[in-house]
């Protein structure tokens, strides 16, 4: 049977119609189709996609086209928007903004992850701490710093300072000097921020009275003070100055940063602030030169001075980065000016001249007093002031000691003027009373007398500021 089927198949494949037979068969099929058309319900259904013979059979097999090119274009645009534009815009966000989480949790964390050097990690955590405080100041200036926002910033300060101190501890294992420099930098920054915030929050004017305040920034200042509390090992480490080479290298980096910030702030920050900052930068340069010259004779003292310079440069950098924000505390409080020798001499001369003018006025008024006891007291004061002036003229001590001596003379002069004011009508005082002329005092002299007498009170006479000395030169 199998053999027959194979033979039939072979025979069937060999049988083919001739051309005349194919033509005749085609004509018969076409003629049959013409005379026997299909019913209407069985006719073909035409659709936009394709022609099918049965609608019910075609529905499960409906085809569609996926626009891969469009999807790729939109996806690429979305990726660029999320990875580049949004993080860039988020850098200006402050607490409460929609993009603030992107700034803190994505931008800054990504940078932390990509920072591998331990010292740079300390610097970055210190910068993050400064960022949080600057954001708090900005919110406070706009009246948007709530208790909750202040608490969040205080917690962030604790976290960043703890991270920096942890990195310093790890760095100390590798490089003791680098760890000490990092610790000095961090503590200088925290000190300046604490002083600044305390200056902002110490007093507030309410209904004409000065009252202590309890604003959200106090929480931040407290957090900074907690972070500044040194551990015993850190205090022991920072008691020994780092190596001279590493100190001078770090100081040079900071001074370069200062002048870069000065260039960036030109035309942006107030000119008065830039003048003050420039003066501090000049002080730092003089201190560096003195330390370098001292290195050849006393390396230990040179290292101690460079530590002081490093602290001043770090405080100045922190101040400059927030120059537009810190408005409530004077730069002289944060970073005092270091006077040159010529400026110190000029200030000594001004103090001497001021005390001499008061002495001359007292001598002139003493001649108008008739009470012998009062005159005896005044003459005793005059003698003491004369001795103080002699000591001041022969003094070679520092300006601070000179000011203390001059202040004692000022106090004696003020007490004498207060006593004389009870017995002498100042409106009738003439220059002859000062031993210079017999003509009545002019308006200028009256103003001088009033100014000198007005300082005769129980209040401490404030010394001249460095700015006054510079202006007088």
PLY file of the C-alpha trace (Angstrom):
ply
format ascii 1.0
element vertex 473
property float x
property float y
property float z
element edge 472
property int vertex1
property int vertex2
end_header
0.00 0.00 0.00
2.84 2.29 0.86
4.48 1.50 -2.43
1.33 2.44 -4.32
1.03 5.80 -2.57
4.57 6.68 -3.46
4.04 5.68 -7.07
0.81 7.73 -7.22
2.58 10.78 -5.84
5.41 10.48 -8.32
2.96 9.99 -11.19
0.84 12.97 -10.12
3.88 15.26 -10.01
4.80 14.23 -13.51
1.36 14.98 -14.97
1.06 18.57 -16.18
-1.59 20.45 -18.21
-0.78 21.61 -21.65
-1.12 25.33 -22.45
-4.38 24.81 -24.36
-5.80 22.82 -21.43
-4.81 25.60 -18.92
-6.50 28.23 -21.12
-9.67 26.19 -21.48
-9.84 25.51 -17.73
-9.38 29.22 -16.91
-12.18 30.21 -19.30
-14.55 27.69 -17.72
-13.79 28.96 -14.18
-14.27 32.60 -15.17
-17.52 31.79 -16.98
-18.80 29.97 -13.91
-17.94 32.92 -11.65
-19.80 35.31 -13.91
-22.99 33.27 -13.87
-22.77 32.25 -10.19
-21.78 35.36 -8.15
-21.33 35.14 -4.36
-24.15 36.28 -2.02
-23.87 39.82 -0.58
-23.14 38.62 2.97
-20.17 36.57 1.74
-18.54 39.33 -0.30
-15.13 40.60 0.84
-14.93 43.39 3.55
-12.52 46.23 2.78
-10.69 47.89 5.76
-8.05 50.67 5.85
-5.36 48.25 7.02
-6.10 45.23 4.81
-8.94 43.20 3.16
-10.26 40.26 5.10
-13.03 37.83 4.24
-14.50 37.61 7.74
-14.77 40.57 10.14
-15.09 38.40 13.19
-11.89 36.51 12.37
-9.98 39.80 11.70
-10.66 41.61 15.01
-8.29 39.62 17.29
-5.43 40.25 14.88
-5.63 44.10 14.66
-2.13 45.50 14.18
-0.63 48.90 15.24
2.73 50.75 14.81
4.94 51.92 17.73
6.57 55.39 17.10
10.04 54.49 18.36
11.67 57.61 16.91
9.28 59.99 18.67
9.60 58.11 21.92
13.42 58.33 21.74
13.33 62.06 21.04
11.01 62.85 23.95
12.92 60.55 26.27
16.22 62.24 25.44
14.72 65.68 26.02
13.28 64.59 29.36
16.62 63.11 30.44
18.48 66.33 29.61
15.87 68.34 31.49
16.11 66.17 34.61
19.89 65.72 34.67
21.07 69.20 33.65
18.46 71.94 33.81
16.65 70.98 37.02
19.84 70.53 39.14
21.21 73.83 37.83
18.02 75.70 38.71
17.85 73.94 42.09
21.17 75.51 43.17
19.31 78.75 43.92
16.60 77.05 45.97
16.13 77.77 49.69
14.23 75.81 52.34
10.57 75.71 51.41
11.14 75.77 47.63
10.03 72.84 45.49
13.55 72.14 44.19
15.33 72.43 47.55
15.33 68.64 47.98
17.06 68.30 44.60
19.75 70.74 45.71
20.46 69.04 49.06
19.75 65.38 48.40
20.91 65.10 44.78
23.37 67.87 43.85
25.27 68.01 47.12
25.17 64.29 47.79
26.44 63.59 44.28
29.33 65.98 44.83
30.07 64.33 48.18
30.18 60.95 46.48
32.57 62.22 43.80
34.94 63.77 46.39
37.60 61.19 47.26
40.29 63.25 49.03
39.73 63.37 52.79
40.84 66.99 53.19
38.54 68.05 50.34
35.69 66.23 52.06
36.27 68.37 55.16
36.24 71.49 52.99
33.04 70.39 51.27
31.22 69.68 54.54
32.35 73.09 55.81
31.00 74.71 52.66
27.69 72.86 53.05
27.47 74.18 56.60
28.04 77.74 55.34
25.36 77.18 52.71
22.77 76.23 55.30
23.55 79.29 57.43
23.46 81.59 54.38
20.05 80.17 53.43
18.81 80.82 56.96
20.05 84.41 56.82
18.34 84.95 53.49
15.05 83.61 54.83
15.42 85.74 57.97
16.01 88.89 55.88
12.78 88.15 54.01
10.84 87.35 57.17
10.34 83.70 56.15
12.52 81.95 58.73
10.05 80.00 60.84
10.79 78.00 63.96
10.55 74.76 61.96
12.94 76.04 59.28
15.38 77.25 61.95
15.29 73.84 63.63
15.96 72.12 60.29
18.94 74.36 59.61
20.29 73.78 63.13
20.05 70.02 62.61
21.81 70.34 59.23
24.59 72.33 60.93
25.05 69.53 63.45
25.14 66.89 60.71
27.66 68.74 58.51
29.93 69.65 61.41
29.83 66.05 62.67
30.70 64.80 59.17
33.61 67.25 58.96
34.93 66.22 62.36
34.65 62.54 61.43
36.68 63.17 58.28
39.24 65.09 60.35
39.57 62.10 62.68
40.20 59.83 59.69
42.66 62.32 58.21
44.58 62.45 61.50
45.49 58.79 61.05
47.04 59.54 57.65
48.45 63.06 58.14
48.52 64.76 61.53
49.48 68.19 60.15
46.77 68.17 57.50
44.20 67.18 60.13
45.30 70.04 62.38
45.03 72.54 59.53
41.57 71.21 58.65
40.53 71.51 62.30
41.77 75.11 62.47
39.87 75.95 59.28
36.63 74.40 60.52
36.83 76.05 63.94
37.59 79.48 62.44
34.52 79.19 60.22
32.30 78.08 63.10
33.62 80.88 65.31
32.85 83.57 62.75
29.38 82.19 62.05
28.60 81.97 65.75
29.80 85.53 66.43
27.78 86.81 63.49
24.56 85.05 64.50
24.95 86.11 68.12
25.39 89.69 66.96
22.19 89.47 64.94
20.10 87.95 67.73
21.45 89.64 70.83
19.21 92.70 70.81
16.06 93.87 69.08
14.24 97.22 69.28
10.64 96.85 70.48
8.58 99.98 71.30
11.74 101.97 71.83
13.26 99.47 74.26
16.07 97.01 73.70
15.01 93.51 74.59
16.64 90.13 74.29
15.11 88.09 71.52
14.57 84.39 70.97
14.51 84.05 67.21
15.05 80.88 65.14
18.64 81.87 64.40
19.41 81.37 68.10
18.86 77.65 67.54
21.43 77.74 64.74
23.94 79.65 66.89
23.49 77.10 69.69
24.11 74.26 67.24
27.31 75.95 66.08
28.49 76.42 69.67
27.89 72.72 70.30
29.94 71.84 67.22
32.77 74.11 68.37
33.22 72.24 71.66
36.59 70.53 71.09
37.30 66.96 72.01
40.30 66.34 74.26
42.36 64.74 71.52
41.54 67.54 69.08
42.50 70.19 71.64
45.78 68.40 72.26
46.44 68.13 68.51
45.77 71.78 67.74
48.08 72.90 70.57
51.09 71.98 68.39
51.35 74.05 65.19
51.65 72.07 61.93
54.80 71.99 59.85
55.92 75.29 58.35
55.77 74.07 54.73
52.19 72.82 54.97
51.08 75.94 56.80
52.57 78.35 54.27
51.09 76.33 51.41
47.62 76.48 52.90
47.91 80.18 53.68
48.93 80.88 50.07
45.88 78.97 48.82
43.62 81.02 51.07
45.14 84.34 50.03
44.69 83.38 46.38
41.05 82.59 47.12
40.63 85.98 48.82
41.82 87.90 45.76
39.66 85.75 43.49
36.64 86.66 45.58
37.64 90.34 45.53
37.68 90.28 41.73
34.32 88.53 41.62
32.74 91.02 44.05
33.84 94.15 42.18
30.75 95.93 40.93
28.49 93.64 42.97
29.21 94.36 46.63
29.18 97.90 48.10
32.43 99.80 47.55
32.78 100.50 51.30
32.73 96.77 52.08
35.33 96.10 49.40
37.63 98.76 50.87
37.34 97.15 54.30
38.06 93.69 52.88
41.01 94.96 50.84
42.52 96.48 53.97
42.26 93.14 55.78
43.90 91.39 52.84
46.81 93.85 53.03
47.15 93.14 56.77
47.34 89.42 56.01
50.05 89.95 53.40
52.16 91.92 55.89
51.69 89.22 58.53
52.78 86.53 56.05
55.89 88.50 55.15
56.78 88.93 58.82
56.35 85.18 59.44
58.50 84.30 56.44
61.27 86.64 57.60
61.05 85.20 61.11
61.36 81.60 59.87
65.13 81.79 59.47
65.67 82.80 63.12
62.72 81.28 65.00
60.80 78.57 63.16
58.50 77.78 66.10
57.33 81.38 66.43
56.89 81.61 62.64
54.59 78.57 62.73
52.55 80.10 65.55
52.10 83.31 63.57
51.12 81.40 60.45
48.40 79.61 62.43
47.01 83.03 63.37
47.22 84.13 59.73
45.44 80.95 58.63
42.59 81.68 61.05
42.28 85.25 59.77
42.27 84.18 56.12
39.56 81.59 56.74
37.39 84.08 58.61
37.84 86.61 55.82
36.93 84.06 53.13
33.79 83.09 55.03
32.88 86.75 55.45
33.42 87.50 51.76
31.32 84.57 50.54
28.40 86.04 52.51
29.21 89.71 51.98
25.73 90.37 50.60
24.06 88.65 53.53
25.97 89.74 56.65
24.66 93.24 57.34
23.98 93.28 61.05
27.51 92.95 62.41
30.53 95.13 61.67
33.54 93.59 59.96
35.78 95.20 62.61
34.08 92.97 65.19
34.59 89.83 63.13
38.00 90.57 61.61
39.83 93.44 63.36
42.30 95.56 61.42
45.99 95.11 62.25
47.54 98.57 62.27
50.93 99.25 60.75
53.65 101.00 62.78
52.94 104.34 61.12
49.23 104.00 61.81
49.92 103.11 65.44
52.14 106.18 65.78
49.43 108.34 64.23
46.82 107.03 66.64
49.14 107.59 69.59
49.61 111.19 68.42
45.86 111.71 68.16
45.29 110.34 71.65
48.06 112.55 73.02
46.64 115.62 71.28
43.14 114.92 72.58
44.35 114.58 76.18
46.48 117.72 75.82
43.46 119.73 74.64
41.47 118.57 77.65
44.35 119.48 79.97
44.57 122.99 78.47
40.83 123.47 78.93
41.02 122.33 82.56
43.90 124.73 83.27
41.95 127.62 81.77
38.80 126.80 83.75
40.74 126.29 86.99
41.71 129.99 87.00
38.03 130.96 87.19
37.31 128.92 90.31
37.53 130.69 93.68
36.88 127.76 96.01
40.33 126.67 97.31
39.30 123.05 97.92
38.00 122.68 94.39
41.12 124.27 92.96
43.29 121.91 95.01
41.45 118.91 93.63
41.70 120.25 90.08
45.42 120.99 90.46
46.01 117.47 91.73
44.26 116.17 88.59
46.32 118.48 86.38
49.54 117.17 87.94
48.50 113.59 87.40
47.55 114.27 83.79
50.93 115.96 83.23
52.67 112.85 84.51
50.56 110.66 82.24
51.39 112.83 79.22
55.10 112.58 80.04
54.79 108.80 80.30
52.92 108.70 76.99
55.59 110.75 75.23
58.32 108.39 76.45
56.34 105.18 75.93
57.64 102.48 73.60
54.98 99.90 74.49
52.30 98.48 72.23
49.28 100.48 71.17
47.00 98.50 73.51
49.08 99.43 76.56
49.34 103.03 75.30
45.55 103.20 75.05
45.16 101.99 78.62
47.52 104.71 79.89
45.79 107.34 77.77
42.39 106.18 79.01
43.42 106.69 82.62
44.35 110.29 81.74
41.04 110.75 79.92
39.14 109.56 82.98
40.96 112.04 85.23
40.29 114.86 82.74
36.60 113.97 82.51
36.24 113.93 86.29
37.95 117.32 86.53
35.72 118.82 83.85
32.60 117.54 85.59
33.77 119.18 88.81
34.62 122.48 87.11
31.33 122.57 85.25
29.55 123.10 88.57
31.47 126.32 89.29
32.19 127.82 85.86
29.79 129.15 83.21
31.21 127.63 80.04
29.50 130.24 77.88
31.86 132.88 79.34
35.06 130.90 78.80
37.75 132.64 76.71
40.87 131.41 75.06
42.83 133.26 77.72
41.56 130.67 80.18
43.56 128.15 78.20
46.64 130.37 78.22
46.59 131.12 74.49
44.72 134.37 73.97
42.53 137.01 75.69
39.95 137.17 72.90
36.53 135.59 73.40
36.16 132.11 72.13
34.81 131.80 68.62
32.18 129.34 67.44
34.79 126.72 66.62
36.28 126.90 70.11
32.80 126.70 71.68
32.12 123.55 69.76
35.45 122.12 70.94
34.63 122.97 74.56
31.17 121.47 74.29
32.61 118.31 72.71
35.24 117.93 75.41
32.78 118.55 78.23
30.19 116.24 76.69
32.66 113.38 77.03
32.97 114.09 80.75
30.64 111.40 82.00
30.75 108.05 83.71
30.80 106.31 80.33
34.08 104.94 79.01
35.61 107.06 76.25
35.88 104.94 73.15
39.28 104.98 71.42
39.60 106.17 67.87
38.78 103.59 65.24
41.36 102.44 62.67
39.22 104.06 59.96
39.57 107.47 61.66
43.33 107.03 61.78
43.53 106.11 58.12
41.35 109.09 57.14
43.53 111.45 59.17
46.64 110.25 57.37
0 1
1 2
2 3
3 4
4 5
5 6
6 7
7 8
8 9
9 10
10 11
11 12
12 13
13 14
14 15
15 16
16 17
17 18
18 19
19 20
20 21
21 22
22 23
23 24
24 25
25 26
26 27
27 28
28 29
29 30
30 31
31 32
32 33
33 34
34 35
35 36
36 37
37 38
38 39
39 40
40 41
41 42
42 43
43 44
44 45
45 46
46 47
47 48
48 49
49 50
50 51
51 52
52 53
53 54
54 55
55 56
56 57
57 58
58 59
59 60
60 61
61 62
62 63
63 64
64 65
65 66
66 67
67 68
68 69
69 70
70 71
71 72
72 73
73 74
74 75
75 76
76 77
77 78
78 79
79 80
80 81
81 82
82 83
83 84
84 85
85 86
86 87
87 88
88 89
89 90
90 91
91 92
92 93
93 94
94 95
95 96
96 97
97 98
98 99
99 100
100 101
101 102
102 103
103 104
104 105
105 106
106 107
107 108
108 109
109 110
110 111
111 112
112 113
113 114
114 115
115 116
116 117
117 118
118 119
119 120
120 121
121 122
122 123
123 124
124 125
125 126
126 127
127 128
128 129
129 130
130 131
131 132
132 133
133 134
134 135
135 136
136 137
137 138
138 139
139 140
140 141
141 142
142 143
143 144
144 145
145 146
146 147
147 148
148 149
149 150
150 151
151 152
152 153
153 154
154 155
155 156
156 157
157 158
158 159
159 160
160 161
161 162
162 163
163 164
164 165
165 166
166 167
167 168
168 169
169 170
170 171
171 172
172 173
173 174
174 175
175 176
176 177
177 178
178 179
179 180
180 181
181 182
182 183
183 184
184 185
185 186
186 187
187 188
188 189
189 190
190 191
191 192
192 193
193 194
194 195
195 196
196 197
197 198
198 199
199 200
200 201
201 202
202 203
203 204
204 205
205 206
206 207
207 208
208 209
209 210
210 211
211 212
212 213
213 214
214 215
215 216
216 217
217 218
218 219
219 220
220 221
221 222
222 223
223 224
224 225
225 226
226 227
227 228
228 229
229 230
230 231
231 232
232 233
233 234
234 235
235 236
236 237
237 238
238 239
239 240
240 241
241 242
242 243
243 244
244 245
245 246
246 247
247 248
248 249
249 250
250 251
251 252
252 253
253 254
254 255
255 256
256 257
257 258
258 259
259 260
260 261
261 262
262 263
263 264
264 265
265 266
266 267
267 268
268 269
269 270
270 271
271 272
272 273
273 274
274 275
275 276
276 277
277 278
278 279
279 280
280 281
281 282
282 283
283 284
284 285
285 286
286 287
287 288
288 289
289 290
290 291
291 292
292 293
293 294
294 295
295 296
296 297
297 298
298 299
299 300
300 301
301 302
302 303
303 304
304 305
305 306
306 307
307 308
308 309
309 310
310 311
311 312
312 313
313 314
314 315
315 316
316 317
317 318
318 319
319 320
320 321
321 322
322 323
323 324
324 325
325 326
326 327
327 328
328 329
329 330
330 331
331 332
332 333
333 334
334 335
335 336
336 337
337 338
338 339
339 340
340 341
341 342
342 343
343 344
344 345
345 346
346 347
347 348
348 349
349 350
350 351
351 352
352 353
353 354
354 355
355 356
356 357
357 358
358 359
359 360
360 361
361 362
362 363
363 364
364 365
365 366
366 367
367 368
368 369
369 370
370 371
371 372
372 373
373 374
374 375
375 376
376 377
377 378
378 379
379 380
380 381
381 382
382 383
383 384
384 385
385 386
386 387
387 388
388 389
389 390
390 391
391 392
392 393
393 394
394 395
395 396
396 397
397 398
398 399
399 400
400 401
401 402
402 403
403 404
404 405
405 406
406 407
407 408
408 409
409 410
410 411
411 412
412 413
413 414
414 415
415 416
416 417
417 418
418 419
419 420
420 421
421 422
422 423
423 424
424 425
425 426
426 427
427 428
428 429
429 430
430 431
431 432
432 433
433 434
434 435
435 436
436 437
437 438
438 439
439 440
440 441
441 442
442 443
443 444
444 445
445 446
446 447
447 448
448 449
449 450
450 451
451 452
452 453
453 454
454 455
455 456
456 457
457 458
458 459
459 460
460 461
461 462
462 463
463 464
464 465
465 466
466 467
467 468
468 469
469 470
470 471
471 472
